[in-house]
Amino acid sequence: MPTLPQFLSQAFNGIALGSLLALIACGLTIILGTLGVLNFAHGAMFMFGAYVAFIVLGHLDSFAAALVLGALSLLAFGFALERGLIRLYYDRPHEDQILVTFGLAIMMIEAVHYVFGGESQRVPVPSWGQGIVNLHFFYYPLYRVEAIGIAGLILLGFYLLLYRTRIGLVVRAGIEDPLMVELLGTHVRRAFMAVFSIGAMAAGIAGVIYAPLAAIIPNMGEQFLVQCFVVVVIGGLGSFPGAIVGGLVVGEILSLTTLFNPAYAQAAIYAVMTLVLIVRPRGLFGTMGRA
């Protein structure tokens, strides 16, 4: 049986993983809830952010610069992608959306594979994040604690954007009833362009934060994408609070199950997702108005 410090340390790992999953999933769930697009390239966008951190920290040794450039580059990438490709698939069947975003993800992964090779790359931990911190019952890597704080601040920023600004009001109304918002004279598609760009930016920022925690490889986003779809289902389609709660739930399940038997970690999150769908078919925070 694990000791109390081991259990608490693993529970803290769950918060760290869950905060990153929440950050990735908030972009995924808003895109899915607002645009109705199943974006299978979201994991590759997360990977892009990690490689931006690899490049910037290798040349500038500045985590702040990596965070800003990672956010801006994925924001621009999301904008170009939405204007050039995704908007053409808004009214197409979900099968077409899955095929085009899945193919896009493969192209992004192969492009990174071509430039950087298939070997894993290490991103150095920032100087202010090196070392360990005493949390009374156990010692814990300092950067992981700071990563939780950074992810929390960025999620707070997204919350203010969604719940305290006009564009956030349009996005939330668009999730509930896009036709009614269009009839009221609001150019919903223009807001949707911003939604897709911001969703891509959230994935990129998560990639930058994650990069110093583990080795990065071109297909690193695939596992996170699957876990984030589970987060979206548990939390409820299009729900920002649902993405945060779902991320923390999935992070804790993965970490604590790994403590006892890693082989059952993935199965455990699907079991919980199935249970949630039986009790609440629209997820913990889903509502009847959402598609």
C-alpha positions as CSV (number, residue, x, y, z in Angstrom):
1,M,0.0,0.0,0.0
2,P,1.3,3.5,-0.7
3,T,2.3,5.7,2.2
4,L,0.5,9.0,3.0
5,P,3.2,11.2,1.4
6,Q,3.1,9.0,-1.8
7,F,-0.6,9.4,-2.0
8,L,-0.5,13.2,-1.4
9,S,2.3,13.6,-3.9
10,Q,0.3,11.6,-6.5
11,A,-2.8,13.6,-5.7
12,F,-0.8,16.8,-6.4
13,N,0.4,15.3,-9.7
14,G,-3.3,14.9,-10.5
15,I,-3.9,18.6,-9.9
16,A,-0.9,19.5,-12.2
17,L,-2.0,17.1,-14.9
18,G,-5.7,18.1,-14.5
19,S,-4.9,21.9,-14.8
20,L,-3.2,21.3,-18.1
21,L,-6.0,19.0,-19.4
22,A,-8.5,21.7,-18.4
23,L,-6.5,24.3,-20.3
24,I,-6.4,22.2,-23.4
25,A,-10.0,21.1,-23.1
26,C,-11.4,24.6,-22.6
27,G,-10.4,25.4,-26.1
28,L,-11.7,22.1,-27.4
29,T,-15.0,22.3,-25.7
30,I,-15.7,25.9,-26.7
31,I,-14.9,25.1,-30.4
32,L,-17.0,22.0,-30.3
33,G,-19.9,23.7,-28.4
34,T,-19.9,26.9,-30.5
35,L,-18.9,25.8,-34.0
36,G,-19.9,22.2,-33.8
37,V,-16.5,21.2,-35.2
38,L,-14.8,18.0,-33.9
39,N,-11.3,19.3,-34.0
40,F,-9.0,16.3,-34.1
41,A,-6.0,18.7,-34.8
42,H,-6.3,20.1,-31.3
43,G,-3.7,17.7,-29.9
44,A,-1.2,18.7,-32.7
45,M,-1.7,22.3,-31.8
46,F,-0.7,21.4,-28.2
47,M,2.4,19.8,-29.7
48,F,3.1,22.9,-31.8
49,G,3.1,25.0,-28.6
50,A,5.6,22.6,-27.0
51,Y,8.0,22.9,-30.0
52,V,7.7,26.7,-29.9
53,A,8.9,26.5,-26.3
54,F,11.7,24.2,-27.4
55,I,12.9,26.7,-30.1
56,V,12.5,29.9,-28.0
57,L,14.0,28.5,-24.8
58,G,16.9,27.1,-26.8
59,H,17.7,30.5,-28.3
60,L,16.5,33.1,-25.9
61,D,16.4,31.3,-22.6
62,S,13.2,33.2,-21.6
63,F,10.1,31.3,-20.5
64,A,8.0,34.5,-20.7
65,A,9.1,35.0,-24.4
66,A,8.2,31.3,-25.0
67,L,4.8,31.7,-23.5
68,V,4.0,34.9,-25.4
69,L,5.4,33.6,-28.8
70,G,3.7,30.3,-28.3
71,A,0.3,32.0,-27.6
72,L,0.7,34.5,-30.5
73,S,1.9,31.9,-33.0
74,L,-1.0,29.5,-32.3
75,L,-3.4,32.4,-32.3
76,A,-2.2,33.3,-35.8
77,F,-2.2,29.7,-36.9
78,G,-5.7,29.2,-35.6
79,F,-6.9,32.3,-37.4
80,A,-5.3,31.3,-40.7
81,L,-6.7,27.7,-40.4
82,E,-10.2,28.9,-39.6
83,R,-10.3,31.4,-42.6
84,G,-8.6,29.0,-45.0
85,L,-10.1,25.7,-44.2
86,I,-12.3,25.1,-41.1
87,R,-15.1,27.7,-42.1
88,L,-15.7,25.6,-45.2
89,Y,-16.7,22.7,-43.0
90,Y,-19.2,24.4,-40.6
91,D,-22.2,23.0,-42.4
92,R,-20.7,19.7,-43.4
93,P,-21.4,16.4,-41.7
94,H,-19.3,15.5,-38.6
95,E,-17.6,12.7,-40.6
96,D,-16.1,15.3,-43.0
97,Q,-14.9,17.5,-40.1
98,I,-13.3,14.5,-38.4
99,L,-11.5,13.5,-41.7
100,V,-10.2,16.9,-42.5
101,T,-9.0,17.7,-39.0
102,F,-7.5,14.2,-38.5
103,G,-5.7,14.7,-41.8
104,L,-4.5,18.1,-40.8
105,A,-3.2,16.7,-37.5
106,I,-1.2,14.0,-39.5
107,M,0.3,16.8,-41.7
108,M,1.3,18.9,-38.7
109,I,2.9,15.9,-37.0
110,E,4.8,14.9,-40.1
111,A,5.9,18.5,-40.7
112,V,7.4,18.6,-37.2
113,H,8.9,15.1,-37.7
114,Y,10.6,16.3,-40.9
115,V,12.1,19.3,-39.3
116,F,13.1,18.0,-35.8
117,G,13.2,14.2,-36.4
118,G,11.5,11.6,-34.4
119,E,13.8,11.7,-31.4
120,S,12.5,13.1,-28.1
121,Q,13.7,16.6,-27.2
122,R,14.3,18.0,-23.8
123,V,13.2,21.5,-22.9
124,P,15.1,22.9,-19.9
125,V,13.2,23.9,-16.8
126,P,13.4,27.7,-16.3
127,S,16.0,28.8,-13.6
128,W,13.2,30.0,-11.4
129,G,11.4,26.7,-11.5
130,Q,14.4,24.4,-10.6
131,G,14.6,22.6,-7.3
132,I,12.0,21.3,-4.9
133,V,9.6,22.8,-2.4
134,N,8.7,21.4,1.0
135,L,4.9,20.9,1.3
136,H,5.2,19.6,4.9
137,F,4.1,16.0,4.1
138,F,6.4,15.6,1.0
139,Y,8.8,17.4,-1.2
140,Y,7.6,18.4,-4.7
141,P,9.2,19.8,-7.9
142,L,9.0,23.5,-7.8
143,Y,8.2,23.9,-11.5
144,R,5.1,21.7,-11.2
145,V,3.7,23.9,-8.5
146,E,4.4,27.0,-10.6
147,A,2.8,25.3,-13.7
148,I,-0.4,24.8,-11.7
149,G,-0.3,28.5,-10.8
150,I,0.4,29.6,-14.4
151,A,-2.4,27.4,-15.8
152,G,-4.8,28.7,-13.1
153,L,-4.0,32.3,-14.0
154,I,-4.5,31.7,-17.7
155,L,-7.8,29.9,-17.0
156,L,-8.9,32.9,-15.0
157,G,-8.0,35.1,-18.0
158,F,-10.2,32.9,-20.2
159,Y,-13.0,33.0,-17.7
160,L,-12.9,36.9,-17.7
161,L,-12.9,36.9,-21.5
162,L,-15.9,34.6,-21.7
163,Y,-18.0,36.0,-18.8
164,R,-16.9,39.7,-18.6
165,T,-16.6,40.8,-22.2
166,R,-19.1,41.3,-25.1
167,I,-17.4,38.7,-27.3
168,G,-17.7,36.3,-24.4
169,L,-21.4,37.0,-24.2
170,V,-21.8,36.4,-28.0
171,V,-19.8,33.1,-27.7
172,R,-21.9,31.9,-24.8
173,A,-25.1,32.9,-26.5
174,G,-23.9,31.2,-29.7
175,I,-23.3,28.0,-27.8
176,E,-26.9,28.0,-26.5
177,D,-28.7,29.2,-29.7
178,P,-26.6,30.4,-32.7
179,L,-29.7,31.0,-34.9
180,M,-31.2,33.4,-32.4
181,V,-28.0,35.3,-32.0
182,E,-27.7,35.7,-35.8
183,L,-31.3,36.9,-36.0
184,L,-30.6,39.6,-33.4
185,G,-28.0,41.1,-35.8
186,T,-24.8,39.8,-34.4
187,H,-22.3,38.4,-36.9
188,V,-21.8,35.1,-35.2
189,R,-19.4,33.7,-37.8
190,R,-17.0,36.6,-37.0
191,A,-17.1,35.7,-33.3
192,F,-16.7,32.0,-34.3
193,M,-13.4,33.0,-36.0
194,A,-12.2,34.4,-32.8
195,V,-13.3,31.3,-30.9
196,F,-11.3,29.0,-33.0
197,S,-8.2,31.2,-32.8
198,I,-8.5,31.5,-29.0
199,G,-9.1,27.7,-28.7
200,A,-5.9,27.1,-30.7
201,M,-4.1,29.6,-28.5
202,A,-5.2,27.7,-25.4
203,A,-3.7,24.5,-26.7
204,G,-0.5,26.2,-27.6
205,I,-0.1,27.8,-24.2
206,A,-0.7,24.4,-22.6
207,G,2.1,23.0,-24.8
208,V,4.5,25.7,-23.7
209,I,3.7,25.0,-20.0
210,Y,4.0,21.2,-20.4
211,A,7.2,21.2,-22.4
212,P,9.7,21.4,-19.4
213,L,7.8,18.6,-17.6
214,A,8.6,15.8,-20.0
215,A,10.4,14.9,-23.2
216,I,8.5,16.2,-26.3
217,I,8.0,14.2,-29.5
218,P,6.0,14.9,-32.7
219,N,3.0,12.7,-31.7
220,M,2.8,13.8,-28.1
221,G,-0.6,15.4,-28.6
222,E,-2.5,12.2,-29.5
223,Q,-2.8,10.9,-25.9
224,F,-3.8,14.3,-24.6
225,L,-6.4,14.7,-27.3
226,V,-8.2,11.5,-26.3
227,Q,-8.1,12.4,-22.6
228,C,-9.4,15.9,-23.4
229,F,-12.4,14.4,-25.3
230,V,-13.1,12.5,-22.2
231,V,-12.8,15.7,-20.2
232,V,-15.3,17.4,-22.5
233,V,-17.8,14.6,-22.3
234,I,-17.6,14.5,-18.4
235,G,-17.8,18.2,-18.1
236,G,-20.5,18.8,-20.6
237,L,-20.3,20.0,-24.2
238,G,-19.5,23.7,-24.5
239,S,-19.1,24.3,-20.8
240,F,-16.1,26.2,-19.6
241,P,-16.6,25.3,-15.9
242,G,-17.2,21.7,-17.1
243,A,-13.8,21.7,-18.8
244,I,-12.1,22.8,-15.6
245,V,-13.9,20.3,-13.3
246,G,-13.6,17.5,-15.9
247,G,-9.9,18.2,-16.3
248,L,-9.3,18.0,-12.6
249,V,-11.4,14.8,-12.3
250,V,-9.6,13.1,-15.2
251,G,-6.2,14.2,-13.9
252,E,-6.8,12.8,-10.4
253,I,-8.2,9.5,-11.8
254,L,-5.2,9.0,-14.0
255,S,-2.7,9.9,-11.2
256,L,-4.3,8.0,-8.4
257,T,-5.0,4.9,-10.5
258,T,-1.4,4.9,-11.6
259,L,-0.3,4.8,-8.0
260,F,-2.1,1.5,-7.5
261,N,-1.9,-0.1,-11.0
262,P,-0.9,2.0,-14.1
263,A,-2.4,-0.6,-16.4
264,Y,-5.9,0.4,-15.3
265,A,-5.4,4.2,-15.5
266,Q,-6.9,4.7,-19.0
267,A,-9.7,2.2,-18.4
268,A,-10.6,4.1,-15.2
269,I,-11.4,7.4,-16.9
270,Y,-13.6,5.6,-19.5
271,A,-15.4,3.9,-16.7
272,V,-16.1,7.2,-15.0
273,M,-17.1,8.8,-18.3
274,T,-19.6,6.0,-18.9
275,L,-21.0,6.4,-15.3
276,V,-21.4,10.2,-15.8
277,L,-23.2,9.6,-19.2
278,I,-25.6,7.2,-17.5
279,V,-26.5,9.6,-14.7
280,R,-26.2,12.9,-16.6
281,P,-26.2,12.2,-20.4
282,R,-25.2,15.9,-21.1
283,G,-22.2,15.8,-18.7
284,L,-21.8,17.4,-15.3
285,F,-22.4,21.0,-16.5
286,G,-24.1,20.4,-19.8
287,T,-27.5,21.9,-20.4
288,M,-30.4,21.0,-22.7
289,G,-29.9,24.1,-24.9
290,R,-26.5,22.9,-26.2
291,A,-26.2,20.9,-29.4
